[in-house]
Amino acid sequence: MTIKETIEEIISEFSSFDDWMEKYNYLIDMGKSLPMIDDKYKIDSNLITGCQSRVWLHSEIKDGVIVFTADSDAVITKGIVNLLIRLFSGHTPDEILSAETEFLDAIGLKDHLSPTRSNGLLSMIKQMKLYALAYKAQEKPV
């Protein structure tokens, strides 16, 4: 599935809810289903700066695509990072770098997060794109 198709799927899922509390509960459920990061990656260098909660993000490149894993000490933040992992994991550095994230406005996420959580969301996106940029820089020229 392409990133654009995943975005359309996420927008569709969130549009099925009548109010923000239902969307919030959906994010919490997503947090509970976050594939856990291996404990060996829960180190300070994998902490995302700018988040209200502690968020560890690890990435690996496998067969040309980036695979992300994460964890957080807050369930809503786990849901947010799981949403981003769903979006970006399994894609090439170029696909991640060119991905638009305006859909976050469409699902109402930015409007309903506290300023510190909103900053954390942007920090998570920035870190994922920085990983993509670093992997892209390591690619061998053709």
C-alpha positions in Angstrom: 0.0 0.0 0.0 1.3 3.4 -0.9 1.6 6.2 1.7 -1.1 8.1 -0.2 -3.4 5.1 0.0 -2.7 4.7 3.8 -3.5 8.4 4.3 -6.9 7.9 2.5 -7.6 4.9 4.7 -6.7 6.8 7.9 -8.9 9.8 6.8 -11.8 7.4 6.1 -11.4 5.7 9.5 -11.3 8.9 11.4 -14.3 10.3 9.5 -16.5 7.5 10.7 -16.4 8.9 14.2 -19.0 11.5 15.3 -16.9 13.5 17.8 -13.4 14.0 18.9 -13.7 11.8 22.0 -14.4 8.8 19.8 -11.3 9.7 17.7 -9.3 10.1 20.9 -10.4 6.7 22.1 -9.4 5.2 18.7 -5.9 6.7 19.1 -5.8 5.1 22.6 -6.7 1.8 21.1 -4.0 2.2 18.5 -1.6 2.9 21.3 -2.5 -0.4 22.9 -1.7 -2.2 19.7 1.7 -0.5 19.0 4.3 -3.2 18.2 6.8 -2.8 21.0 10.3 -1.7 20.4 13.0 -4.1 21.6 14.2 -2.9 25.1 17.7 -2.6 23.8 16.6 0.3 21.7 15.0 2.2 24.7 18.0 4.3 25.1 18.5 8.1 25.4 19.8 8.4 21.8 16.4 7.1 20.5 14.4 9.5 22.6 12.5 12.1 20.6 13.2 15.6 21.8 10.3 18.0 22.0 7.7 15.5 23.2 5.8 15.9 26.5 6.0 12.2 27.0 9.0 9.9 26.6 9.0 8.5 23.1 11.6 6.1 21.8 11.9 5.6 18.1 14.1 3.1 16.3 14.6 2.6 12.6 16.3 0.0 10.5 16.5 -0.3 6.7 15.7 -3.7 5.3 15.6 -4.5 1.6 15.5 -0.8 0.8 12.6 0.1 3.1 12.6 1.7 6.5 11.1 -0.2 9.4 10.2 1.8 12.5 9.4 0.6 16.0 8.6 2.8 19.0 7.3 3.0 22.5 6.1 5.7 24.8 5.2 6.1 28.5 1.8 7.7 27.5 -0.9 5.7 25.8 -2.2 8.6 23.6 1.4 9.2 22.5 1.7 5.5 21.7 -1.4 5.9 19.5 0.0 8.9 17.7 3.4 7.2 17.0 1.6 4.0 15.9 -0.4 6.1 13.4 2.9 7.5 12.0 4.6 4.1 12.0 1.6 2.8 10.0 2.1 5.6 7.6 5.9 5.5 7.1 7.1 2.1 8.0 7.8 -0.2 5.1 8.5 2.6 2.6 11.7 3.8 0.9 13.5 6.9 2.2 12.3 8.8 -0.9 8.7 7.9 -0.3 8.9 9.0 3.3 10.7 12.3 2.4 8.1 13.2 -0.2 5.1 12.3 2.0 2.7 15.0 2.9 1.3 15.1 6.4 -1.5 17.6 5.9 -4.0 14.7 6.5 -3.4 15.3 10.2 -5.4 18.5 9.8 -8.1 16.6 7.9 -8.6 14.1 10.8 -8.6 16.9 13.4 -5.5 15.7 15.2 -3.6 19.0 15.3 -6.7 20.9 16.5 -7.4 18.6 19.4 -3.9 18.0 20.9 -2.4 20.2 23.5 0.3 22.5 22.3 3.0 20.3 23.8 1.5 17.1 22.3 1.2 18.9 18.9 4.9 19.8 19.2 5.7 16.2 20.0 3.8 15.1 16.9 5.8 17.4 14.7 9.0 16.2 16.4 8.1 12.6 15.7 7.5 13.4 12.0 10.7 15.3 11.8 12.7 12.5 13.4 11.2 9.9 11.0 12.1 12.1 8.0 15.6 12.6 9.4 16.1 8.9 9.6 14.9 8.6 6.0 17.3 11.4 4.9 20.2 9.6 6.7 19.4 6.3 5.0 19.1 8.1 1.6 22.5 9.6 2.1 23.9 6.1 2.7 22.5 4.8 -0.6 25.2 3.9 -3.1 25.0 5.9 -6.3 23.9 4.0 -9.3 
